[in-house]
Each structure stands twice: as C-alpha cells, then as structure tokens.
Amino acid sequence: MRRSNPVSRSNRTARTRDRALHVWRDMQRGTSFSVAARNNGIKVGTARKYLGAALRQDRPGGRIYATKSHRLVTYLQIPGKHGAIEITAHGSREATEIARYKAAVNRFLAGDSKALAPWHGRKIAGVELITDGRTLKDLTQNDALPYSLYRSLSGGAA
C-alpha cells in the first residue's frame, strides 16, 4: 500500500477548505448550494463536511442555506513589520474585519491619506495592525507584501 506525502495531503485539505468557504460566500450572494459547489469544483458532500454548522436546512429535503455568519477558522495574511504575516481568523466577522483593514491599506497606498485613521491602535486576532504609512510604503517598495494582497499598486490589473 502506497502512502501519500503528509505535506501534500495538508495542502490538498487546505485547498478543499478554501473551496468550501467560497461555496459559503457564493451562497451568501444567492447561489444555490449545489450550483455553488459545482462552480467551485467541490462535491456537495465534501462542502457539507467542511462547512457543517455554517449551513442550515429548514426541513429534510428542503433547500440548504448559508448561515448569516460562521465560526470556521480561516487563515489570512495582513501586513506585519517585516512583511506579510499569516493570522487565524475565527469566524466570518473577524475575516470581514481583516478584509476591511486590507481595503483601507489599499486605499492608503492608492493615495487616500486618511484611510488608516480608524485602524490606529486596533488589533485583530491578537495582532496589532500596522497603520504607519511610512512602514507600509517601505514594505511595498521592498516587495515584502504579496502582490495578491495589494492589487491597487498596479492599478488593479490582475
């Protein structure tokens, strides 16, 4: 019997979890469960396994809905003093806060000098947020932040 590499299995699991979260987000936007699963390349049973309590069904055989929020663990990146750092977001509300902060960083780097003001002195998932403009600009000039985080630096081109 041949065993698979544990590293590749964990990468595959992470990608599957990510696809399941995309299914949940698509359902939030009105797509049905089965269509969202198909669009994200994941089986309905696998998505159900990973999403669990983030789904609800009013009656057996009835339509499956995404809950308003979830408590699933998501791994996201935010700017750190020496480059991007990965943090663990516990639930959709914390992940949304991280997205709002990253959007503020994008607006700041695109020229909005007041975009970071609401984030001064705040923490998300126990991590102090960087709001010093000079530090953020230095990080982007030294390519210490991943391109995927800050699309606005290239004018939004993908």
C-alpha positions in Angstrom: 0.0 0.0 0.0 1.4 3.4 -1.0 1.1 6.3 1.4 0.7 9.8 0.3 3.0 12.6 1.4 1.6 14.2 4.5 2.6 17.7 3.3 0.7 17.3 0.0 -2.3 16.0 1.9 -2.4 19.0 4.2 -2.1 21.3 1.1 -4.9 19.5 -0.6 -7.0 19.8 2.6 -6.3 23.5 2.8 -7.3 24.0 -0.8 -10.5 22.0 -0.2 -11.4 24.0 2.9 -10.8 27.2 0.9 -13.1 26.0 -1.9 -15.8 25.1 0.7 -15.5 28.7 2.1 -16.0 30.0 -1.4 -19.1 27.9 -1.6 -20.4 29.5 1.6 -19.6 33.0 0.2 -21.4 32.2 -3.1 -24.4 31.0 -1.2 -24.4 34.3 0.8 -24.8 36.0 -2.6 -27.8 33.9 -3.5 -26.4 30.9 -5.4 -27.9 27.6 -4.5 -25.7 25.1 -2.6 -25.3 22.6 -5.5 -24.5 25.3 -8.0 -22.0 27.0 -5.7 -20.3 23.6 -5.0 -20.1 22.8 -8.7 -18.8 26.3 -9.6 -16.0 25.9 -7.0 -15.1 22.4 -8.1 -16.1 20.6 -4.9 -18.6 17.8 -4.2 -21.7 18.7 -2.3 -20.9 16.1 0.4 -17.4 17.4 0.8 -18.6 21.0 1.1 -21.2 19.9 3.7 -18.4 18.2 5.7 -16.2 21.3 5.8 -19.0 23.8 6.3 -21.0 21.9 8.9 -22.9 24.4 11.1 -22.4 27.2 8.6 -25.2 25.6 6.7 -28.9 25.3 7.6 -31.8 23.4 6.2 -35.4 24.2 7.3 -36.7 20.7 6.7 -35.4 17.3 5.4 -35.1 17.5 1.6 -35.5 21.3 1.7 -33.2 23.9 0.3 -29.8 24.4 2.1 -29.0 27.9 3.1 -25.8 29.6 4.3 -26.0 31.0 7.8 -25.6 34.7 8.3 -22.1 34.2 9.8 -19.9 31.3 10.6 -17.3 30.4 13.2 -15.0 28.4 10.9 -11.3 29.0 11.0 -9.7 30.9 8.1 -6.1 31.7 7.5 -5.4 35.1 6.1 -2.5 37.4 5.6 -2.1 41.0 6.9 0.9 43.4 6.8 3.5 42.8 9.5 6.5 44.9 10.5 8.8 42.7 8.3 6.3 41.6 5.7 3.1 39.7 5.4 2.1 37.6 8.4 -0.5 34.8 8.5 -3.2 35.1 11.1 -6.0 32.8 12.1 -9.5 34.4 11.8 -12.1 32.6 13.9 -15.3 33.2 12.0 -16.7 35.3 9.2 -17.0 38.5 11.3 -13.2 38.5 12.1 -12.4 37.7 8.5 -14.6 40.6 7.3 -12.7 43.0 9.7 -9.4 41.8 8.2 -10.8 42.4 4.7 -11.9 45.9 5.7 -8.4 46.7 7.1 -6.7 45.4 3.9 -9.0 47.6 1.8 -8.0 50.6 4.0 -4.4 49.7 3.3 -5.1 49.6 -0.4 -6.9 52.9 -0.3 -3.9 54.4 1.6 -1.4 53.1 -0.9 -3.5 54.5 -3.7 -3.3 58.0 -2.2 -6.1 58.3 0.5 -4.0 59.6 3.4 -6.9 59.3 5.9 -7.8 55.7 5.1 -5.9 54.2 8.1 -7.1 56.6 10.7 -10.0 54.3 12.0 -7.5 51.5 12.5 -4.9 53.2 14.8 -4.3 51.2 17.9 -6.6 48.3 16.9 -5.9 44.6 17.0 -7.4 41.8 15.0 -6.9 38.2 16.2 -4.5 39.5 18.8 -2.2 41.1 16.2 -1.6 44.9 16.3 -2.4 46.4 13.0 0.2 48.5 11.1 -1.1 52.0 10.5 2.2 53.8 10.0 2.2 55.0 6.4 6.0 55.0 6.1 6.2 51.4 7.2 3.6 50.3 4.7 5.2 52.2 1.8 8.6 50.7 2.7 7.1 47.2 2.7 5.6 47.7 -0.7 8.8 49.1 -2.2 10.8 46.2 -0.8 8.3 43.7 -2.2 7.7 42.4 1.3 4.0 42.2 0.8 2.4 39.7 -1.5 1.1 41.0 -4.8 -2.3 39.3 -4.2 -2.9 41.5 -1.1 -2.4 44.8 -2.8 -3.7 44.8 -6.3 -4.2 48.5 -6.3 -0.4 49.0 -6.5 -0.6 48.0 -10.2 -3.7 49.9 -11.0 -6.0 46.9 -10.3 -4.7 44.7 -13.1 -4.8 41.0 -12.4 
